[in-house]
């Protein structure tokens, strides 16, 4: 019997969900300058508004991850999509035409942004568990790269559209449209997504193929006990590799959050472009990031398929990407040359996305039964950057009045991530509470062939 390919339909759903997710995160950045002018916001206040999403997003991570291990991806993810889309729609209702005072409108924006953050918190823990269940090991990095690329292609295609909508119809309309699209898709997800064991379209041959490759029903998936205790969580938190992955996730996400929040403002006020030109200029970094995500995932899977160790295949793209991200520092020399500056930003964002294998590595080292809970903790670490970075950038801008130091900040954080991967992340292999053999190990080389206590 020929194996069905239902997992490709699942990957398509994840791609669309991720595109909607990041469009709803970034539409505030597109409307940022308009909101700043309408509500007379300082850079620090705008930074607070940018970071409010992530404050709530981080708070929701650990309880959401815990819930994921119990109620599954279909209800948790689908319900989250519907809720965050409703709150995105409500952002448009924060207009000063509806509220009588500017302060009330601003508070409404903050509250809606926080509710969007809480509602989106299931996204990446769910994505990770879905990939681990639906895809064999040698397809996992490319599958992750494909759905991750949606965040960039969605932004590349929709940022100029949203910019046009803001200019012609006002910033409120961008939130109305994004909200309606998300609500409709969330309902579709609830109706049609199923886990492998409940899928009406996956035949037994496909299920056997997935299982043989380490996905749904494999021995790796069943290697830990069902009950999750905090002693098990503490076991993971004592591991050096886990902390290296936490730091690296923070570093990679810091660059991403710069592009999700202050990037459009930088194009308008740092490079002195109009909002329509900024929307067009944003296409290139986002498209390069999409290409970077696809190339990083493909390289990792190709290396793995050619017999390289999992450690080498996962580490090499991440370390190359983190090093390449630091090229963003040269943007400071071309403030008066927008074309060169955007080219450098595009290269840096390509490298950042090239390194975007953190969730793949996470699914390699964390047993399946812990992916929800521990994925929530990883997402907390990654998205702390969404709290810290927008506020630090806003503070730097208010104190200095230029973007040079903010670019230095982004480059420096990428460098810290690279150091963490070199000195803390050890062999890429399953870390199980059932055995303490890997709890204090750290690799001394990229290939993971030498370890020491």
LOTIFI-685608 format. One record per residue (C-alpha): x, y, z; residue number from 1. Coordinates in pm, whole numbers, padded with zeros to 5 digits, m for minus. Layout:
<pts>
<<X; Y; Z>; NUM>
...
</pts>
This chain:
<pts>
<<00000; 00000; 00000>; 1>
<<00133; 00342; m00095>; 2>
<<00163; 00579; 00199>; 3>
<<m00071; 00877; 00199>; 4>
<<00072; 01226; 00244>; 5>
<<m00170; 01374; 00493>; 6>
<<00118; 01535; 00681>; 7>
<<00160; 01780; 00390>; 8>
<<m00197; 01902; 00443>; 9>
<<m00117; 01945; 00814>; 10>
<<00197; 02139; 00721>; 11>
<<m00012; 02365; 00497>; 12>
<<m00246; 02440; 00786>; 13>
<<00052; 02523; 01008>; 14>
<<00197; 02748; 00738>; 15>
<<m00125; 02950; 00713>; 16>
<<m00166; 02966; 01092>; 17>
<<00190; 03096; 01133>; 18>
<<00144; 03357; 00858>; 19>
<<m00171; 03486; 01031>; 20>
<<00005; 03474; 01368>; 21>
<<00291; 03697; 01259>; 22>
<<00075; 03931; 01057>; 23>
<<m00128; 03997; 01371>; 24>
<<00194; 04055; 01564>; 25>
<<00344; 04291; 01307>; 26>
<<00044; 04501; 01205>; 27>
<<00107; 04717; 01511>; 28>
<<00458; 04788; 01379>; 29>
<<00312; 04901; 01045>; 30>
<<00068; 05130; 01226>; 31>
<<00329; 05236; 01484>; 32>
<<00414; 05580; 01347>; 33>
<<00046; 05662; 01288>; 34>
<<m00041; 05558; 01642>; 35>
<<00251; 05754; 01783>; 36>
<<00134; 06068; 01605>; 37>
<<m00237; 06022; 01690>; 38>
<<m00186; 05948; 02060>; 39>
<<00125; 06167; 02107>; 40>
<<00333; 05874; 02234>; 41>
<<00697; 05903; 02336>; 42>
<<00944; 05640; 02208>; 43>
<<00935; 05476; 02552>; 44>
<<00553; 05457; 02547>; 45>
<<00558; 05312; 02196>; 46>
<<00816; 05058; 02313>; 47>
<<00583; 04964; 02599>; 48>
<<00298; 04913; 02354>; 49>
<<00522; 04699; 02132>; 50>
<<00631; 04486; 02429>; 51>
<<00285; 04447; 02590>; 52>
<<00206; 04156; 02358>; 53>
<<00509; 03968; 02480>; 54>
<<00452; 04034; 02850>; 55>
<<00122; 03847; 02823>; 56>
<<00260; 03595; 02574>; 57>
<<00535; 03494; 02816>; 58>
<<00297; 03468; 03113>; 59>
<<00083; 03225; 02915>; 60>
<<00365; 02993; 02807>; 61>
<<00409; 02754; 03099>; 62>
<<00038; 02695; 03178>; 63>
<<m00033; 02660; 02806>; 64>
<<00247; 02408; 02764>; 65>
<<00114; 02211; 03059>; 66>
<<m00236; 02217; 02908>; 67>
<<m00102; 02104; 02569>; 68>
<<00023; 01778; 02718>; 69>
<<m00334; 01710; 02830>; 70>
<<m00590; 01849; 02585>; 71>
<<m00392; 01839; 02259>; 72>
<<m00326; 02072; 01967>; 73>
<<m00661; 02074; 01790>; 74>
<<m00870; 02251; 02054>; 75>
<<m00591; 02454; 02216>; 76>
<<m00445; 02588; 01889>; 77>
<<m00776; 02636; 01706>; 78>
<<m00935; 02811; 02002>; 79>
<<m00628; 03032; 02035>; 80>
<<m00646; 03138; 01669>; 81>
<<m01011; 03242; 01704>; 82>
<<m00948; 03433; 02028>; 83>
<<m00638; 03625; 01917>; 84>
<<m00817; 03721; 01595>; 85>
<<m01114; 03858; 01790>; 86>
<<m00880; 04070; 02002>; 87>
<<m00693; 04185; 01688>; 88>
<<m01026; 04306; 01548>; 89>
<<m01090; 04488; 01876>; 90>
<<m00760; 04678; 01839>; 91>
<<m00932; 04879; 01567>; 92>
<<m01201; 04977; 01816>; 93>
<<m00937; 05161; 02020>; 94>
<<m00964; 05458; 01785>; 95>
<<m01005; 05803; 01938>; 96>
<<m01327; 05826; 01738>; 97>
<<m01479; 05565; 01973>; 98>
<<m01318; 05657; 02305>; 99>
<<m01359; 06008; 02440>; 100>
<<m01002; 06046; 02567>; 101>
<<m00661; 05962; 02428>; 102>
<<m00567; 05793; 02756>; 103>
<<m00868; 05559; 02735>; 104>
<<m00780; 05467; 02376>; 105>
<<m00421; 05394; 02471>; 106>
<<m00529; 05174; 02763>; 107>
<<m00762; 04985; 02527>; 108>
<<m00469; 04927; 02291>; 109>
<<m00257; 04794; 02578>; 110>
<<m00533; 04561; 02702>; 111>
<<m00610; 04423; 02355>; 112>
<<m00241; 04372; 02284>; 113>
<<m00204; 04179; 02608>; 114>
<<m00507; 03960; 02527>; 115>
<<m00360; 03886; 02183>; 116>
<<m00038; 03778; 02354>; 117>
<<m00217; 03538; 02589>; 118>
<<m00423; 03393; 02305>; 119>
<<m00117; 03336; 02083>; 120>
<<00080; 03162; 02357>; 121>
<<m00017; 02807; 02242>; 122>
<<00127; 02863; 01893>; 123>
<<00482; 02736; 01901>; 124>
<<00446; 02467; 02168>; 125>
<<00158; 02333; 01953>; 126>
<<00365; 02365; 01635>; 127>
<<00652; 02172; 01791>; 128>
<<00433; 01889; 01914>; 129>
<<00249; 01866; 01580>; 130>
<<00578; 01840; 01389>; 131>
<<00711; 01580; 01634>; 132>
<<00394; 01373; 01593>; 133>
<<00335; 01406; 01220>; 134>
<<00688; 01398; 01071>; 135>
<<00971; 01143; 01078>; 136>
<<01305; 01265; 01205>; 137>
<<01469; 01321; 00865>; 138>
<<01180; 01546; 00747>; 139>
<<01143; 01745; 01067>; 140>
<<01389; 02031; 01009>; 141>
<<01253; 02104; 00661>; 142>
<<00894; 02086; 00785>; 143>
<<00981; 02328; 01065>; 144>
<<01160; 02556; 00819>; 145>
<<00858; 02557; 00586>; 146>
<<00603; 02657; 00848>; 147>
<<00853; 02900; 01007>; 148>
<<00909; 03064; 00668>; 149>
<<00542; 03163; 00673>; 150>
<<00615; 03429; 00931>; 151>
<<00848; 03596; 00683>; 152>
<<00658; 03548; 00357>; 153>
<<00340; 03664; 00527>; 154>
<<00517; 03978; 00643>; 155>
<<00685; 04031; 00305>; 156>
<<00360; 04009; 00111>; 157>
<<00129; 04172; 00362>; 158>
<<00344; 04455; 00504>; 159>
<<00311; 04670; 00188>; 160>
<<m00060; 04582; 00174>; 161>
<<m00109; 04682; 00537>; 162>
<<00095; 04999; 00477>; 163>
<<m00136; 05088; 00188>; 164>
<<m00443; 05021; 00403>; 165>
<<m00304; 05242; 00682>; 166>
<<m00235; 05528; 00439>; 167>
<<m00568; 05508; 00251>; 168>
<<m00819; 05377; 00507>; 169>
<<m00654; 05444; 00844>; 170>
<<m00472; 05219; 01086>; 171>
<<m00797; 05080; 01232>; 172>
<<m00887; 04901; 00908>; 173>
<<m00565; 04696; 00912>; 174>
<<m00674; 04539; 01242>; 175>
<<m01031; 04477; 01124>; 176>
<<m00917; 04287; 00814>; 177>
<<m00652; 04083; 00998>; 178>
<<m00902; 03989; 01267>; 179>
<<m01173; 03864; 01030>; 180>
<<m00927; 03651; 00829>; 181>
<<m00797; 03489; 01148>; 182>
<<m01143; 03412; 01288>; 183>
<<m01242; 03230; 00969>; 184>
<<m00922; 03027; 00959>; 185>
<<m00947; 02936; 01329>; 186>
<<m01290; 02785; 01268>; 187>
<<m01149; 02589; 00972>; 188>
<<m00867; 02454; 01192>; 189>
<<m01113; 02331; 01454>; 190>
<<m01315; 02152; 01187>; 191>
<<m01034; 01984; 00994>; 192>
<<m00715; 01940; 01202>; 193>
<<m00664; 01596; 01359>; 194>
<<m00369; 01421; 01526>; 195>
<<m00226; 01121; 01336>; 196>
<<m00418; 00858; 01531>; 197>
<<m00749; 01035; 01459>; 198>
<<m00682; 01148; 01103>; 199>
<<m00938; 01019; 00850>; 200>
<<m00697; 01077; 00561>; 201>
<<m00373; 00920; 00690>; 202>
<<m00356; 00552; 00593>; 203>
<<m00172; 00285; 00790>; 204>
<<00130; 00300; 00557>; 205>
<<00181; 00668; 00635>; 206>
<<00138; 00609; 01009>; 207>
<<00397; 00328; 00993>; 208>
<<00634; 00554; 00798>; 209>
<<00601; 00831; 01056>; 210>
<<00645; 00589; 01345>; 211>
<<00953; 00425; 01190>; 212>
<<01110; 00771; 01157>; 213>
<<01065; 00859; 01523>; 214>
<<00728; 01037; 01505>; 215>
<<00387; 00936; 01635>; 216>
<<00390; 00605; 01826>; 217>
<<00769; 00556; 01810>; 218>
<<00975; 00420; 02098>; 219>
<<01127; 00765; 02155>; 220>
<<00781; 00903; 02202>; 221>
<<00694; 00643; 02463>; 222>
<<01023; 00644; 02650>; 223>
<<00905; 00851; 02948>; 224>
<<00624; 00804; 03190>; 225>
<<00295; 00982; 03130>; 226>
<<00286; 01168; 03461>; 227>
<<00485; 01492; 03457>; 228>
<<00638; 01597; 03788>; 229>
<<00825; 01911; 03882>; 230>
<<01121; 01691; 03974>; 231>
<<01141; 01601; 03605>; 232>
<<01126; 01967; 03508>; 233>
<<01404; 02047; 03755>; 234>
<<01609; 01767; 03597>; 235>
<<01595; 01946; 03262>; 236>
<<01674; 02283; 03418>; 237>
<<02001; 02147; 03562>; 238>
<<02128; 02058; 03216>; 239>
<<02387; 02284; 03051>; 240>
<<02262; 02216; 02700>; 241>
<<01912; 02324; 02801>; 242>
<<02046; 02656; 02930>; 243>
<<02249; 02703; 02613>; 244>
<<01933; 02655; 02410>; 245>
<<01746; 02901; 02633>; 246>
<<02011; 03172; 02580>; 247>
<<02031; 03109; 02206>; 248>
<<01653; 03125; 02171>; 249>
<<01658; 03464; 02345>; 250>
<<01932; 03585; 02110>; 251>
<<01764; 03469; 01789>; 252>
<<01429; 03609; 01898>; 253>
<<01581; 03948; 01983>; 254>
<<01668; 04005; 01618>; 255>
<<01326; 03880; 01510>; 256>
<<01150; 04116; 01751>; 257>
<<01350; 04410; 01621>; 258>
<<01207; 04336; 01277>; 259>
<<00858; 04280; 01419>; 260>
<<00845; 04604; 01619>; 261>
<<01091; 04887; 01554>; 262>
<<01194; 04794; 01199>; 263>
<<00925; 04995; 01020>; 264>
<<00985; 05290; 01252>; 265>
<<01357; 05260; 01174>; 266>
<<01288; 05270; 00801>; 267>
<<01069; 05577; 00841>; 268>
<<01272; 05773; 01098>; 269>
<<01619; 05623; 01075>; 270>
<<01640; 05601; 00696>; 271>
<<01384; 05881; 00638>; 272>
<<01151; 05685; 00409>; 273>
<<00780; 05754; 00367>; 274>
<<00544; 05488; 00505>; 275>
<<00465; 05363; 00154>; 276>
<<00836; 05338; 00064>; 277>
<<00908; 05177; 00401>; 278>
<<00638; 04917; 00334>; 279>
<<00796; 04840; m00002>; 280>
<<01149; 04837; 00143>; 281>
<<01041; 04589; 00411>; 282>
<<00964; 04328; 00145>; 283>
<<01330; 04243; 00083>; 284>
<<01446; 04164; 00439>; 285>
<<01134; 03953; 00497>; 286>
<<01180; 03760; 00172>; 287>
<<01546; 03702; 00253>; 288>
<<01445; 03577; 00598>; 289>
<<01201; 03334; 00439>; 290>
<<01480; 03206; 00213>; 291>
<<01713; 03180; 00512>; 292>
<<01465; 02969; 00710>; 293>
<<01420; 02730; 00417>; 294>
<<01796; 02704; 00351>; 295>
<<01885; 02644; 00717>; 296>
<<01629; 02366; 00754>; 297>
<<01723; 02206; 00422>; 298>
<<02096; 02210; 00504>; 299>
<<02034; 02046; 00842>; 300>
<<01825; 01764; 00696>; 301>
<<02068; 01710; 00405>; 302>
<<02361; 01677; 00645>; 303>
<<02163; 01433; 00858>; 304>
<<02061; 01227; 00556>; 305>
<<02424; 01209; 00438>; 306>
<<02532; 01047; 00761>; 307>
<<02656; 01346; 00961>; 308>
<<02582; 01334; 01331>; 309>
<<02265; 01500; 01456>; 310>
<<02485; 01735; 01660>; 311>
<<02679; 01854; 01356>; 312>
<<02369; 01876; 01133>; 313>
<<02180; 02091; 01383>; 314>
<<02466; 02303; 01521>; 315>
<<02630; 02411; 01197>; 316>
<<02337; 02612; 01050>; 317>
<<02261; 02771; 01386>; 318>
<<02617; 02884; 01449>; 319>
<<02664; 03011; 01093>; 320>
<<02337; 03201; 01119>; 321>
<<02417; 03365; 01453>; 322>
<<02757; 03474; 01323>; 323>
<<02600; 03612; 01003>; 324>
<<02337; 03804; 01197>; 325>
<<02611; 04023; 01345>; 326>
<<02663; 04181; 01001>; 327>
<<02376; 04410; 01099>; 328>
<<02633; 04626; 01281>; 329>
<<02755; 04764; 00945>; 330>
<<02415; 04927; 00886>; 331>
<<02534; 05212; 01108>; 332>
<<02779; 05321; 00836>; 333>
<<02506; 05364; 00574>; 334>
<<02235; 05574; 00741>; 335>
<<02229; 05800; 00434>; 336>
<<02218; 05514; 00182>; 337>
<<01883; 05335; 00224>; 338>
<<01951; 05081; m00051>; 339>
<<02277; 04963; 00105>; 340>
<<02128; 04972; 00454>; 341>
<<01828; 04760; 00350>; 342>
<<02063; 04518; 00171>; 343>
<<02265; 04470; 00490>; 344>
<<01948; 04432; 00694>; 345>
<<01830; 04169; 00446>; 346>
<<02153; 03971; 00480>; 347>
<<02137; 03989; 00860>; 348>
<<01774; 03878; 00866>; 349>
<<01855; 03594; 00623>; 350>
<<02125; 03475; 00865>; 351>
<<01893; 03509; 01165>; 352>
<<01628; 03295; 00996>; 353>
<<01897; 03049; 00878>; 354>
<<01970; 02984; 01246>; 355>
<<01600; 02932; 01325>; 356>
<<01628; 02565; 01423>; 357>
<<01579; 02610; 01796>; 358>
<<01247; 02427; 01799>; 359>
<<01388; 02144; 01588>; 360>
<<01672; 02093; 01835>; 361>
<<01422; 02115; 02117>; 362>
<<01218; 01829; 01970>; 363>
<<01545; 01633; 01932>; 364>
<<01647; 01663; 02298>; 365>
<<01312; 01672; 02484>; 366>
<<01106; 01349; 02508>; 367>
<<00762; 01384; 02347>; 368>
<<00569; 01367; 02672>; 369>
<<00749; 01677; 02795>; 370>
<<00735; 01884; 02476>; 371>
<<00435; 02087; 02585>; 372>
<<00561; 02175; 02932>; 373>
<<00927; 02226; 02840>; 374>
<<00835; 02395; 02511>; 375>
<<00645; 02650; 02715>; 376>
<<00957; 02724; 02918>; 377>
<<01168; 02757; 02601>; 378>
<<00913; 02996; 02459>; 379>
<<00930; 03201; 02780>; 380>
<<01306; 03241; 02734>; 381>
<<01278; 03323; 02365>; 382>
<<01002; 03573; 02410>; 383>
<<01155; 03752; 02704>; 384>
<<01340; 03924; 02422>; 385>
<<01005; 04057; 02301>; 386>
<<00966; 04228; 02639>; 387>
<<01324; 04341; 02687>; 388>
<<01431; 04442; 02337>; 389>
<<01146; 04678; 02231>; 390>
<<01165; 04860; 02566>; 391>
<<01546; 04887; 02562>; 392>
<<01535; 05016; 02204>; 393>
<<01268; 05269; 02299>; 394>
<<01475; 05382; 02598>; 395>
<<01792; 05411; 02387>; 396>
<<01606; 05618; 02127>; 397>
<<01463; 05849; 02389>; 398>
<<01809; 05904; 02541>; 399>
<<02014; 05930; 02219>; 400>
<<01770; 06025; 01944>; 401>
<<01927; 05787; 01688>; 402>
<<01926; 05418; 01600>; 403>
<<02303; 05349; 01606>; 404>
<<02309; 05204; 01956>; 405>
<<01997; 04998; 01893>; 406>
<<02173; 04829; 01601>; 407>
<<02474; 04764; 01824>; 408>
<<02240; 04607; 02079>; 409>
<<02092; 04365; 01822>; 410>
<<02438; 04263; 01697>; 411>
<<02570; 04214; 02051>; 412>
<<02282; 03989; 02154>; 413>
<<02343; 03771; 01846>; 414>
<<02706; 03739; 01954>; 415>
<<02602; 03621; 02301>; 416>
<<02385; 03353; 02141>; 417>
<<02678; 03231; 01934>; 418>
<<02898; 03204; 02245>; 419>
<<02624; 03010; 02425>; 420>
<<02605; 02759; 02140>; 421>
<<02981; 02715; 02135>; 422>
<<03036; 02673; 02509>; 423>
<<02708; 02543; 02654>; 424>
<<02516; 02339; 02397>; 425>
<<02647; 01985; 02399>; 426>
<<02555; 01672; 02211>; 427>
<<02213; 01687; 02043>; 428>
<<02045; 01379; 02182>; 429>
<<01740; 01291; 02390>; 430>
<<01772; 01407; 02750>; 431>
<<01553; 01181; 02963>; 432>
<<01465; 01202; 03333>; 433>
<<01486; 00823; 03325>; 434>
<<01863; 00854; 03302>; 435>
<<02107; 01113; 03434>; 436>
<<02383; 01022; 03193>; 437>
<<02352; 01349; 03000>; 438>
<<02267; 01588; 03280>; 439>
<<02606; 01753; 03311>; 440>
<<02765; 01683; 02975>; 441>
<<02887; 01947; 02739>; 442>
<<03055; 01902; 02401>; 443>
<<03403; 02027; 02344>; 444>
<<03367; 02030; 01968>; 445>
<<03102; 02088; 01703>; 446>
<<03061; 01723; 01613>; 447>
<<02983; 01616; 01967>; 448>
<<03240; 01332; 01967>; 449>
<<03421; 01446; 02285>; 450>
<<03237; 01518; 02607>; 451>
<<03346; 01583; 02961>; 452>
<<03185; 01627; 03303>; 453>
</pts>
